[in-house]
């Protein structure tokens, strides 16, 4: 049976379940994207680190397993973390999970590689400090002017989410400093990140999570999202001072646990897990028929311009463009060549516009009168349309990257992004649009 949903330029596993991206790094000229992986099943019962490598972040090769849950500290899961290069070596930091009699124990662990192929676990580990629960995970490490720093997503003993800060001068021995940020992070904070853009603004990424135990069903439900806070990190006082209110990182249906790194061109590059599926959506995800589930987003370049965070697709993706076509009629419809394509709209001024993809499986509409941008998709569970809305003062540009079962929508040159999965048949390739004005055009590229 043909797999109609197989991605062409996104990372997804050949088998099993992929989730959080981990350990992004460019090492000896090669891009390394580690990730959470259950290679044995399609659920979250087992976690190791898998690895994809690439020379251009477009053509990826799976390297299989990288770090296994094979020692006492991590025998119940090798969970999320990060990596850095120092003295020609790759240092990987991850959370090791151990459960005895159902009681969780988390430790931040270290592995070192001198060749990017063999990862040697170190004896040094970081135990959870007093005042925290064992929801203590996802270490993100970076180099400061004087010390190394580490963020850990955490939960205090009062069951509130926080970001914990550590420091080190040798990457092996770490001191817990204090709570860096604790403003309304629900019950747990996951996958924190902190980095500077344009040498002027620090961006703190947080993934707040709520965990609710439903007694009648004897199970725990989890809801979470990704946000960022612009501000300033002072290394001397080791404090973070926000300069803006928190904002969503992505406004779509499927986006979580992003991670960033700095490449050799000086670009701050980010990719995330393209899923926030609920239990029913995950259980009925069509790719499970082919033995795998979930994927990562397209890598994006992050910049800070005019006091705003911008996300744009890496320029390497434009190498895939071919079969360019332009449409200038006020409205029209046409057939995409495949399910992997790019659409680019630039408007002379802001006005209403509507775009349907894949035989109306996806709809993007801007209502100029109410200044509302509406993005909807057909839910594969019940066939109903799901809607995301955002107040937007003007729409001047849309850039849409579709793969065979995903869409990433960049609005106004990357000021806003919507990411989502969708599933439809190969025959549903019709694209419709309405609202072009004189001198405007909708560009199409097969990717």
N, C-alpha and C positions, 0 to 999 in steps of 0.2 A: 504494500500500500504506500502511495506517495505521501510524503509528509508536507502538507501545505503550509505548515507553520514554521518551518525551519528557517532560522535567521541567516542572513548573508554577511552582515558586517557588525553584528553584536556578539558578545561572548555569551555562550550558553553551553551546558554540559552535554557530552555525548550520551551520558546516562546519569541517573540519580537526580538529586536536588541540589541546586546552587542557591546560596543566599549572600550574606554580607561580603562585599569586596574588602580585601585585606592587603596590607603590605605593599601598596603601590610604590614602585621605585624604578628608576632608570639606572641600571647597573652595568658598567662596562659596555655601554652603547645599546643594551637591550632593555626593553620595557618588560617588567615583571608585574603581573596582576595576579596576586594570590586571592583566594576566595574560600568561604565556608562551603563545605561539600559533604553530602551524604552520598557516597558512590554505591551504597548497597540498597538504597530504598528511596521512596518518594515522600518521606516525612522528615521530621526534625529530630529523630531519635539518635542519630549518630553525627558527629562533627569532626572533620579533619580539615587541613588546608590543602586545597588543590592549587594548581598553578597553570596559567597561560602566559606565554611569552610572545613578543612581537618586535619587529624592527620599526613599525610605523603606526601601531595602535589601530590598524584597520584589518590586517591579515594576522590572525592569531593561531598559535599552535598549542594544543594542550600538552603539558608535560606530566600529566597525571598527578599522583600524590606528592606532597612536599613535606608536610609535618603530620605525623600520625599520633593518635592518642594511645601511646604505648609505654607510659610510665605512671607511677603512682599519682603524681601531681596533675596529670591530665587524662587519666584513663577513662573518664566519662565525658570527654569533649575537649578538642582544641578549638577554642573560640576566638573571636575577632581580635585584631591587633594591627600593628604597623611595622614598617621597616625603615632603616636609614643606612647610609654608607659611612664608614669611618676607617681610615687607614687601609683602604682597599678591601675591606671586609663588609659583608652585609650582615647587619644585626636585625633580627626579627624579634618582635615582642608580641606575645599573645596571652590570652587568658586560658589557663588550664583549669578544668572542672573535675571535681572528684565528689562523689556522693557515697556516704556510708550510712546505711540504715535510712536512706531517704533524705539525709541532711547534706545540703550543698556546702562545699568548700571551694573557694576561688583563689587562685594564685596567679600573679602576673609573672610570666615565664620568658626566658630568653633563649634564642638559638642563633648560632653564628655560621656563616658560610664564607668560604674563601674563593668559591668558584661558581656560585649561583646554582649549584646542582645538589650538593650535599649540605644538610642543615643540622649542625651539631647542637643538641640541647645542652645548656649550661646548668650547673648545680644551683646557681643563685636564683632565688625566687623572691617575690614580694608578697608577704602575707597581708591580709586585710587588716587595716588599723582598727583600734577601738573606736566605737561610735558609729560603725558602719555594719550593715548586713553583708551577706555574701553575694548580693547582687552588686558585684564590684568587678568591672570588666572593661574590655576594649581599649587597651593602652595605646595612646598616640604619642610618639616621641619626636622631638625636634631639637635642633641646636640653637641655643641662645648665644649671646656675646661671651658669656663666661661659663655657663653650665649647660648641661643637657636638661631638658624638661620633659615631663610625661603627664598627660591628662588621662584620667580613668573615669569612666562613667560609673556612677555609684548610687547607693541608697543609704541614707542615714538610718540609725536605729529607730527613729520616729516614723520610718517608712515614707520619707520624702526624697525625691530625686535631687542629686547634686553632681557637680563636676569636681573631682579631687585632683590636687596638684602635687607632683613629686619632682625632685631634682636629683642630679647625679653629676659627678665629675669624671666617671670612668665607664658609664653605660652598664655596669654590672651591679653596683651597689647603689640603692636608691633610698632617699629620705622622703617620708611623707611630710609635706609642708602645711597645707591647710585646704579648706574648701575654696575653690576659685570662684564658683558661681552656683547660686542656689535659688534663683528667682523663678518660682512657679514651674518647676520641672516635673510635675506630677509625682508619681510614686517611684520611678526609676529613671535615670538618665543613661542612655546608651550611645556608643559611637561618637564621642566628642572629638573635635578637631579645632586647632587654633593656628592661624597663619596670618601673615601681613600681606596686604596688597598695595601696590604702587608706593611702598615705603611710607604710607601715611595712615592706614587704617587696619586694625586687626579684626579678623572675623572669627567668632566663636560659633562652631556648629554643635548643636545638641539634638538628641532624639528622645524627647520625653515619652514616657510609657506609663499607661495605666494597666494594672493587673487586678481583675475582679474575679473572685471565686463565686461561682454559682452553685449554691448548696444543693438545690433541687436536681441539678444535672451532674453534680460531683466533678466539676471541671473548672479550670481557670480560663477566662477570656482575656485577651490582650489587645489593647488599642494603642497606637503610637503614630507619631509624625516627625518630620524633620524641620527644624527651624535654624535661623542664624541670628546672631546679635553683633552688630558693628560696634567697635569701641577701641580701647587702648589697653594693651598689656604692658605693665611696667615691670621690667625684670628685677629692678632693685628692690621693690616692695613685693614683687611676685603677686600683683593684684590686677584684676581686669575691671575697667570702668566702662560701662556701656555709653555710647553716644547716641544711639537710636533705639527705638523699641524693637522687639523681636519680629521677625518676618518669616513666612513660609519659604523654604528653599525651592519647592516645586509645588505647583498648584494642581497637578494631575491626580489620577487615580492610583498610580503605581510608582512610588519613589520612596526609598528609605536607605538609611545607613551609608551616606556618601563618605568617600575618603578622598583626600587630595595629596598631591606631591608636586615637587618642583622639578622640571626636566632641564636638560642641558641648554635649552633655548631660553631659560628663565621664565617659562610659562607655568602658572599655577593650574594644574590639571586635576579635574575631579571626575569621578564616575560613581554611580550609585547602584543599588539593587533595584531593578525595575519590577517591584512587587510590593503591594500592601494588600494582597488578596485576603479576604476573610476565609474562614474554614470551608465554607461551602464552595466558594469560587476555586480555592486550591484543590478541593476534593474532585471537582468536575473540570479542572483545567484540561483542555483537549490534548496538550502535548504529552500527558501521562500515558496516553495510548501508545506513544513511541518510546516510553521508558525514561523520560526526563521531564524536568519542570524548572521554570524560572530562567532569568537572564540578567545581565547587567546593562546599564544605559550606555549610550555612546559617550566616550570621553569628551569633556567640555573644558574650555579655557575660561577661567574666572578672572575678571578685572573689576576694578573699582573706579567708577567714573561719575562725576557730578553727584557725589554722595549716594551712589546707588551701586548695588552688586549686579554685574552682568555675567551671563552664562552664554557662551557661544560654542558651537561644535568645533572640534579641532579641524584645522585647515586641511589635514591629510584626507579627510573624507571627500573633499572635492575632486580628488584623483579618480574617484569612482564614477564621476558624471559622464554620461554619454546620451546620445539620442535626445538632444535638447530641442524643446518645442516652446513656442510662445503663443498665448491666447489673449486677444485684445477686445473681443466682442463684449458687450455689456454683461451678457450671461451666456452660458454654454455648457456642454458636457462632452467628455471624451473618455476613451479607454486607456488606462495605464498599461504599459507593456508587461509589467510584472508587479508583484506586491512590494518590491523594494524600489522606492523612488523618492525624489525630493520635489517639493513645490515651493516656489518663492514668489511672494506678492509684495510689491512696494506701491503704496498709495501716495498720490500727490497731496492729498489732504485727508483728514479723518472723515469717514462716512460709513454707512452701514455696508456690511459685506457678509455673504454666506458661502460656505464651502462644505460640500458633502464628499466623503471618501468611501470607497469600497461599497458601492451601492447603498449608501446612506447608513452604513454601519457606524460611521463617525460623522459628527456634524460640528462645525465651528461657525459661530455666528456672532457678529458684533452689532449691537443695537446702538446706533449713534445717539438717538434721542435720550435713551436712559443711561448711556455710557456703561453698558454691561457687556462683557465678553462671556459667551456661553460655549462650553465644550462638552459634548456628550458622546457616549459610546453605547453600543448594544451589549448588555450583560449576557454572557454566554450561559449563565445558569437559568435565567427565567425569560430571556428574550426581550426584556424591557430596557428602555433607554435610561442610562444614568447621566446625571448632569452635574457639572462643576461650573460655578459662576464667579466672576471677579469684576469688581468695579474698575474701569479703565477709562481714563479721561480722553484718550484718543488711541486709534489704531492706525499706525502708519506702515507696519511691516509684519508679515507672517512668513516664517520659514519652517517647513514641515519635513521631517525625515521619517519616512515609513519604511519598516522592514516587513517581513511576511506576516508578523503577528505583533507588531509594536508601532507606536507613533510617538514622536517627540516634537512638540510644537514650541518654537521659539518666537516670542512676541516682541515687537519693537526692538529689534536688534539684540535680543537676549535679556531684556529687562525682566521678563516673565517667562516661565517655562511650564508646560504641561507634559507629563510623561504618562503613558498608558500602554497596557496590553489590550489586544483585541483578537478575535478569532473568527475567520470567515472562510468561505471557499475560494479556490483559485479563480473561479469564474467571476467573482464579485470585484471587478477591477474598474468599475465606472466611477468617474470623478465629475461632479457637477459644481458650478459656481454661479453666483449672481451678485452684481453690484459694482463691476468695474466701471470706472468713469473714463472720459476721453483722455488719451495719453498714458493710461495705465495698462499693465500687462501682468498676466499670471504665467510664470515660467515653470516648465516641467523638465525634470531630468530623470532618466533611468539610472539607478545606482547598482 
